[in-house]
Amino acid sequence: MKANPISPTIPLDQDGVHHGFLKLPYSRDDSAWGSVMIPLTVIKNGEGKTALLTGANHGDEYEGPIALQELASTTRPEDVTGRLIIVPAFNYPAFRAASRTSPIDKGNLNRAFPGKPDGTVTEKIADYFQRILLPLADLAVDFHSGGKTLDFVPFAAAHILDDKTTQTACFEAMKAFNAPYSVQLLEIDSDGMYDTAVESMGKVLVTTELGGGGTSTPRSNAIAKKGLRNVLIQAGILRGDMQIERSVSLSMPDDDCYLFSLSDGLFEAMIELGASVRQGEVIARVWPLDRTGLPPVEYRAKRDGILISRHFPGLIQSGDCVSVLGVAQP
């Protein structure tokens, strides 16, 4: 297979703290011999496990970049046994544009795996992680939140997998993250996802949804920082003591957890995030945009659960996600 054009400007396998970039050549109107420079930190101390840590897989999600920037700037080699590979802005072009997808090629990095070494910019980034960085890793933490269009209760998640050995390891890492909610997640669109690439290699993965609305908060950032440290301590990579608080365990057993809008309109949330919902209860209403005197369309829960996500903007389009329910676990 063709070699990937991305190259690191720092060593990936030398002890110490190294700050640099993943350099991706990209010729464009304003820079004929230009490059996309993706910030990178590698912290290594002797032999041990490797953690690959990523934020801004979607460029309008900020808890991950904040937590990873702090980790990269404050961690000393003597704090580590093994190696941290830290990429605070995974989809760097999208991060700079504050958009979910890349402004260069409109690529959604979390649907671009396994990527192509001779493809678009987004596909080249995916291929480099698929073939170069992921094989080095024992553990991956990939931070997400709702971006500009969704809002979530803060949760860490692991996926229900066919490989139960990997699933168990992922669930244990999710518990160690110790977000206020811990979700056994059913994906509705797993093709091309980074998560799928990690898990198919048998690696341990923790992902998150820590808020939304295209911003972060003091609370969501604190959850990200604490959870990241906990996972790294549990893996034996970072020295220190874990901080464990109460976490509500949830699952998403079927597609009835999701509601999608069937029309464009004015979105009215009827239930607060984190609230218990009964089957048949109205979760949201969608009002007409272009006339008065008509009733709203009501969206009712298909099952009992806890509201863990909802549409965020004031307007909604047909096909947009209205809400997601989680089901409490004993």
C-alpha positions as CSV (number, residue, x, y, z in Angstrom):
1,M,0.0,0.0,0.0
2,K,1.1,3.6,-0.7
3,A,2.9,5.3,2.2
4,N,1.0,8.0,4.1
5,P,2.4,11.5,3.5
6,I,2.0,12.6,7.1
7,S,5.2,12.7,9.2
8,P,5.8,13.6,12.8
9,T,8.2,16.5,13.5
10,I,9.2,14.9,16.8
11,P,10.2,11.3,17.8
12,L,7.5,8.9,18.8
13,D,9.8,6.5,20.7
14,Q,12.3,8.6,22.7
15,D,12.1,9.2,26.5
16,G,11.2,12.7,27.6
17,V,8.6,15.3,26.7
18,H,8.4,16.3,23.0
19,H,6.1,18.9,21.5
20,G,5.7,19.2,17.8
21,F,3.3,18.4,14.9
22,L,2.0,15.8,12.6
23,K,2.8,17.5,9.2
24,L,0.5,16.8,6.3
25,P,1.5,18.4,3.0
26,Y,-1.4,20.3,1.5
27,S,-1.0,22.6,-1.5
28,R,-3.6,25.3,-1.7
29,D,-4.3,28.8,-3.1
30,D,-2.7,30.6,-0.2
31,S,0.3,28.3,0.2
32,A,1.6,26.3,-2.8
33,W,3.9,24.2,-0.7
34,G,1.9,24.4,2.5
35,S,1.1,21.8,5.2
36,V,-1.6,21.1,7.7
37,M,0.2,21.2,11.1
38,I,-1.6,19.0,13.7
39,P,-0.3,19.7,17.2
40,L,1.3,16.7,18.9
41,T,2.9,15.9,22.2
42,V,4.7,12.6,23.1
43,I,5.6,11.9,26.7
44,K,7.6,8.7,27.3
45,N,9.3,7.2,30.3
46,G,10.7,3.7,29.8
47,E,8.7,0.6,28.9
48,G,5.0,0.3,29.5
49,K,1.6,0.8,27.9
50,T,0.9,3.5,25.3
51,A,-2.2,5.7,25.5
52,L,-3.4,7.5,22.3
53,L,-5.4,10.5,23.4
54,T,-7.5,12.6,21.0
55,G,-9.9,15.5,21.1
56,A,-11.7,17.5,18.4
57,N,-12.5,14.5,16.3
58,H,-15.3,16.9,15.6
59,G,-14.0,20.4,15.5
60,D,-16.8,22.1,17.6
61,E,-16.3,19.9,20.7
62,Y,-14.0,21.4,23.3
63,E,-13.6,19.5,26.6
64,G,-11.1,17.1,25.0
65,P,-8.8,19.8,23.6
66,I,-8.8,21.6,26.9
67,A,-8.1,18.5,29.0
68,L,-5.4,17.3,26.6
69,Q,-3.7,20.7,26.3
70,E,-3.4,20.8,30.1
71,L,-2.1,17.2,30.3
72,A,0.5,18.0,27.6
73,S,1.7,21.2,29.3
74,T,1.9,19.9,32.9
75,T,2.9,16.2,32.7
76,R,6.6,15.4,33.5
77,P,8.3,12.2,32.3
78,E,8.7,11.0,35.9
79,D,4.8,11.1,36.1
80,V,4.6,8.4,33.4
81,T,5.3,4.8,33.0
82,G,5.1,4.0,29.3
83,R,4.0,6.6,26.7
84,L,1.3,9.2,26.1
85,I,0.6,10.3,22.5
86,I,-1.5,13.4,22.8
87,V,-3.4,15.0,19.9
88,P,-5.7,17.7,21.3
89,A,-7.2,18.6,17.9
90,F,-7.6,15.3,15.9
91,N,-9.4,17.0,13.0
92,Y,-7.3,20.1,13.1
93,P,-8.8,21.9,10.1
94,A,-12.3,21.4,11.6
95,F,-11.1,22.6,15.0
96,R,-9.7,25.8,13.5
97,A,-13.0,26.4,11.7
98,A,-15.1,25.6,14.8
99,S,-17.1,23.2,12.6
100,R,-18.0,19.5,12.9
101,T,-16.4,18.6,9.6
102,S,-13.3,19.8,7.8
103,P,-13.6,23.0,5.8
104,I,-11.1,21.6,3.3
105,D,-13.0,18.6,2.1
106,K,-16.2,18.6,4.3
107,G,-14.9,15.3,5.7
108,N,-16.3,13.9,8.9
109,L,-13.2,12.3,10.5
110,N,-15.4,10.0,12.6
111,R,-16.9,8.5,9.5
112,A,-13.6,8.4,7.4
113,F,-11.9,5.2,8.7
114,P,-9.9,3.3,7.6
115,G,-9.0,6.2,5.4
116,K,-6.8,6.4,2.3
117,P,-3.1,7.4,2.1
118,D,-3.8,9.1,-1.3
119,G,-7.3,10.4,-0.5
120,T,-8.6,13.7,0.8
121,V,-7.0,15.5,3.8
122,T,-9.5,13.9,6.1
123,E,-8.9,10.4,4.7
124,K,-5.1,10.9,5.0
125,I,-5.5,11.7,8.7
126,A,-7.7,8.7,9.2
127,D,-5.2,6.4,7.4
128,Y,-2.2,7.7,9.4
129,F,-4.0,6.9,12.7
130,Q,-5.3,3.6,11.4
131,R,-1.9,2.3,10.1
132,I,0.7,4.2,12.1
133,L,-0.5,5.4,15.5
134,L,-3.3,2.9,16.5
135,P,-1.0,-0.1,16.2
136,L,1.3,1.5,18.8
137,A,-1.5,2.0,21.3
138,D,-2.9,-0.2,24.1
139,L,-5.5,2.3,25.1
140,A,-7.4,5.1,23.3
141,V,-9.4,7.9,24.8
142,D,-11.4,9.9,22.2
143,F,-13.3,12.9,23.7
144,H,-16.6,14.0,22.3
145,S,-19.5,16.2,23.2
146,G,-22.6,17.4,21.4
147,G,-21.0,20.1,19.3
148,K,-23.3,22.9,18.1
149,T,-26.4,20.7,17.5
150,L,-26.8,18.4,20.5
151,D,-26.6,18.6,24.3
152,F,-25.8,15.7,26.6
153,V,-25.7,14.8,30.2
154,P,-22.0,14.2,30.9
155,F,-21.2,10.6,30.3
156,A,-18.3,8.3,29.4
157,A,-19.2,5.4,27.1
158,A,-18.0,2.0,25.9
159,H,-19.6,-0.1,23.2
160,I,-21.4,-3.4,23.2
161,L,-19.1,-5.6,21.2
162,D,-19.0,-9.1,19.8
163,D,-15.5,-9.5,21.3
164,K,-16.5,-9.8,25.0
165,T,-12.9,-9.8,26.2
166,T,-12.4,-6.4,24.6
167,Q,-15.8,-5.2,25.7
168,T,-15.0,-6.1,29.4
169,A,-11.7,-4.1,29.2
170,C,-13.5,-1.2,27.7
171,F,-16.3,-1.3,30.3
172,E,-13.7,-1.3,33.1
173,A,-11.9,1.7,31.6
174,M,-15.3,3.5,31.2
175,K,-16.0,2.9,34.9
176,A,-12.5,4.3,35.8
177,F,-13.3,7.5,33.9
178,N,-16.1,7.9,36.4
179,A,-18.2,10.5,34.6
180,P,-21.5,11.3,36.3
181,Y,-23.1,8.9,33.9
182,S,-21.6,5.7,32.4
183,V,-23.3,4.4,29.2
184,Q,-23.1,1.1,27.5
185,L,-23.6,2.6,24.0
186,L,-25.4,1.3,21.0
187,E,-24.2,3.1,17.9
188,I,-26.7,3.8,15.1
189,D,-24.1,4.6,12.5
190,S,-20.8,2.7,13.3
191,D,-19.4,2.4,9.7
192,G,-16.2,4.4,9.3
193,M,-16.0,5.4,13.0
194,Y,-12.7,5.8,14.8
195,D,-14.3,3.8,17.6
196,T,-14.8,0.9,15.3
197,A,-11.2,1.1,14.0
198,V,-9.9,1.0,17.6
199,E,-12.1,-1.8,18.8
200,S,-11.6,-3.9,15.7
201,M,-7.9,-4.0,16.7
202,G,-8.8,-5.3,20.1
203,K,-7.7,-2.0,21.8
204,V,-9.3,-0.5,24.9
205,L,-11.4,2.5,24.0
206,V,-13.2,5.1,26.2
207,T,-15.2,7.8,24.5
208,T,-17.4,10.5,26.0
209,E,-20.3,12.9,25.5
210,L,-19.6,15.7,28.0
211,G,-22.0,18.5,27.1
212,G,-22.8,20.4,23.9
213,G,-24.0,23.5,22.3
214,G,-20.6,24.3,20.7
215,T,-18.9,25.2,24.0
216,S,-17.6,23.8,27.3
217,T,-18.3,24.7,30.9
218,P,-16.2,24.6,34.1
219,R,-18.1,21.5,35.1
220,S,-17.7,19.6,31.8
221,N,-14.0,20.5,31.6
222,A,-13.4,19.3,35.2
223,I,-15.2,16.0,34.3
224,A,-12.9,15.6,31.3
225,K,-9.7,16.3,33.3
226,K,-10.6,14.0,36.2
227,G,-11.8,11.2,33.9
228,L,-8.7,11.3,31.8
229,R,-6.4,11.1,34.8
230,N,-8.4,8.2,36.2
231,V,-8.2,6.2,33.0
232,L,-4.5,6.7,32.7
233,I,-3.9,5.8,36.4
234,Q,-6.1,2.7,36.1
235,A,-4.0,1.6,33.0
236,G,-0.8,2.0,35.0
237,I,0.5,4.8,32.7
238,L,0.1,7.8,35.0
239,R,1.1,7.9,38.7
240,G,-1.4,9.1,41.2
241,D,-4.6,8.2,43.0
242,M,-8.0,7.9,41.2
243,Q,-10.9,10.2,42.2
244,I,-14.1,8.2,42.3
245,E,-17.6,9.6,42.8
246,R,-21.1,8.3,42.2
247,S,-21.8,7.4,38.5
248,V,-25.2,6.4,37.2
249,S,-25.0,3.3,34.9
250,L,-27.1,3.3,31.8
251,S,-27.5,1.2,28.6
252,M,-29.0,1.8,25.2
253,P,-30.5,-1.6,24.4
254,D,-32.4,-0.8,21.2
255,D,-33.4,1.8,18.6
256,D,-36.4,2.9,20.7
257,C,-33.9,5.0,22.7
258,Y,-33.8,7.4,19.7
259,L,-36.3,9.9,18.4
260,F,-35.9,11.8,15.1
261,S,-37.8,14.7,13.7
262,L,-40.1,14.2,10.8
263,S,-40.5,17.9,9.9
264,D,-38.8,21.2,9.9
265,G,-39.9,23.6,12.7
266,L,-39.4,25.5,15.9
267,F,-38.0,23.2,18.6
268,E,-39.5,23.2,22.1
269,A,-37.9,20.9,24.7
270,M,-40.4,19.6,27.2
271,I,-38.1,17.6,29.5
272,E,-34.9,18.5,31.2
273,L,-31.7,16.6,30.5
274,G,-31.2,13.9,33.2
275,A,-34.9,13.6,34.0
276,S,-36.8,10.3,34.1
277,V,-39.2,9.8,31.2
278,R,-42.2,7.4,30.9
279,Q,-43.2,5.7,27.7
280,G,-45.7,7.9,25.8
281,E,-44.6,11.1,27.6
282,V,-44.0,14.2,25.4
283,I,-40.3,14.9,25.2
284,A,-40.4,17.7,22.6
285,R,-42.7,19.6,20.4
286,V,-42.0,21.1,16.9
287,W,-44.0,24.1,15.9
288,P,-44.6,25.3,12.3
289,L,-42.2,27.9,11.0
290,D,-44.4,29.6,8.5
291,R,-47.9,30.0,10.0
292,T,-49.9,30.4,13.2
293,G,-53.0,28.6,14.4
294,L,-51.7,25.0,13.9
295,P,-50.8,22.6,16.7
296,P,-47.2,21.4,17.2
297,V,-46.0,17.9,16.3
298,E,-45.5,16.0,19.6
299,Y,-42.6,13.6,20.0
300,R,-43.3,11.0,22.6
301,A,-40.9,8.5,24.4
302,K,-41.0,5.1,22.9
303,R,-39.9,3.6,26.2
304,D,-39.2,4.4,29.8
305,G,-35.7,5.9,30.4
306,I,-33.6,8.9,31.3
307,L,-33.1,11.8,28.9
308,I,-29.4,11.8,28.1
309,S,-29.4,13.9,24.9
310,R,-31.6,16.4,23.1
311,H,-31.5,18.6,20.1
312,F,-29.8,22.0,21.0
313,P,-30.6,24.7,18.4
314,G,-33.9,26.5,18.5
315,L,-34.8,25.3,15.0
316,I,-34.9,21.7,13.9
317,Q,-34.9,20.0,10.5
318,S,-36.5,16.8,9.3
319,G,-34.2,13.9,10.1
320,D,-32.5,15.7,13.0
321,C,-32.1,13.8,16.3
322,V,-34.8,15.0,18.8
323,S,-33.6,13.0,21.8
324,V,-31.8,10.0,23.2
325,L,-32.9,7.9,26.2
326,G,-30.7,5.8,28.4
327,V,-32.0,2.9,30.5
328,A,-30.9,2.6,34.1
329,Q,-28.8,-0.5,35.0
330,P,-29.0,-2.1,38.5
